Amino acid sequence: MTLFSNVFSGPSSLSSCKISEYAKTFVLDRSKIVVQIADNGDGIEDIMLDQIFASFFTTKKEGSGIGLSLGRQIILLHLESINVNSQFGKGTVFTIKL
């Protein structure tokens, strides 16, 4: 849910940003389910990519910085993974392997 709500609060205009360029799920190696969520928003600057999963990191005036951090911790506690690839000015893809 945090991934979708972050699209709405990003700096780009909602008229030009899709909530999801694509959202897909597939099976990897018969043992992992992969969920990918992509948008065509502004992307995330390289300097911020290492920080977005840190507790209390936020770029929003009223953000708590807990959403992505907590989501990542839950995924890691289940011995799974979440990754992000982003190109500033082009969009972002989150990949969750379960």
C-alpha positions as CSV (number, residue, x, y, z in Angstrom):
1,M,0.0,0.0,0.0
2,T,2.9,2.4,0.8
3,L,4.2,2.0,-2.8
4,F,0.9,3.2,-4.2
5,S,0.4,6.0,-1.7
6,N,3.9,7.3,-2.5
7,V,2.9,7.8,-6.1
8,F,0.1,10.1,-5.1
9,S,2.3,12.2,-2.9
10,G,5.3,12.5,-5.2
11,P,6.4,15.7,-6.8
12,S,5.1,15.0,-10.2
13,S,1.7,16.0,-11.5
14,L,-0.9,13.2,-11.2
15,S,-2.2,14.1,-14.6
16,S,1.0,12.8,-16.1
17,C,1.9,10.0,-13.7
18,K,0.2,6.6,-13.8
19,I,-0.2,4.8,-10.5
20,S,1.3,1.8,-12.2
21,E,2.9,1.6,-15.5
22,Y,2.6,-2.1,-14.8
23,A,2.0,-4.4,-11.9
24,K,2.8,-8.1,-12.5
25,T,3.3,-11.3,-10.6
26,F,5.2,-14.3,-11.8
27,V,6.9,-17.5,-10.4
28,L,10.6,-17.6,-10.4
29,D,12.5,-20.9,-10.2
30,R,9.3,-22.7,-9.0
31,S,9.9,-21.5,-5.5
32,K,9.6,-17.7,-5.5
33,I,6.7,-15.4,-6.4
34,V,7.9,-12.1,-7.8
35,V,5.7,-9.0,-7.6
36,Q,6.8,-5.9,-9.6
37,I,5.2,-2.5,-9.4
38,A,6.3,0.2,-11.8
39,D,5.4,3.8,-12.4
40,N,6.3,6.5,-14.9
41,G,6.7,9.3,-12.3
42,D,9.8,11.4,-11.6
43,G,11.9,8.6,-10.4
44,I,14.1,8.7,-7.3
45,E,17.4,10.5,-7.3
46,D,20.5,8.3,-6.9
47,I,21.5,10.0,-3.7
48,M,18.1,9.1,-2.1
49,L,18.0,5.5,-3.3
50,D,20.1,4.2,-0.4
51,Q,18.0,6.1,2.1
52,I,14.4,5.3,1.1
53,F,14.2,2.2,3.3
54,A,15.8,3.9,6.3
55,S,13.5,4.4,9.3
56,F,12.1,7.9,9.5
57,F,13.5,9.0,6.2
58,T,10.9,11.0,4.3
59,T,10.8,13.8,1.8
60,K,7.2,14.7,2.7
61,K,6.2,17.5,5.0
62,E,3.7,15.3,6.8
63,G,5.4,11.9,6.2
64,S,6.6,9.7,9.0
65,G,9.2,7.7,7.1
66,I,7.9,4.5,8.5
67,G,6.0,2.9,5.5
68,L,8.8,1.6,3.3
69,S,11.0,0.9,6.3
70,L,8.4,-1.2,8.0
71,G,7.4,-3.0,4.8
72,R,11.0,-3.9,4.1
73,Q,11.5,-5.2,7.7
74,I,8.4,-7.4,7.4
75,I,9.6,-8.8,4.1
76,L,13.1,-9.4,5.5
77,L,11.8,-11.1,8.6
78,H,10.2,-13.7,6.2
79,L,13.6,-14.1,4.6
80,E,12.4,-12.5,1.4
81,S,13.6,-9.4,-0.5
82,I,12.5,-6.1,-1.9
83,N,14.6,-4.0,-4.3
84,V,14.1,-0.8,-6.1
85,N,15.4,0.4,-9.5
86,S,14.8,3.9,-10.5
87,Q,15.9,6.3,-13.2
88,F,15.5,10.0,-12.3
89,G,13.0,11.6,-14.6
90,K,11.7,8.2,-16.0
91,G,10.1,6.2,-13.2
92,T,10.7,3.5,-10.6
93,V,10.2,-0.3,-10.3
94,F,9.9,-2.1,-7.0
95,T,10.5,-5.8,-7.1
96,I,9.4,-8.0,-4.2
97,K,10.4,-11.7,-4.1
98,L,8.3,-13.9,-1.8
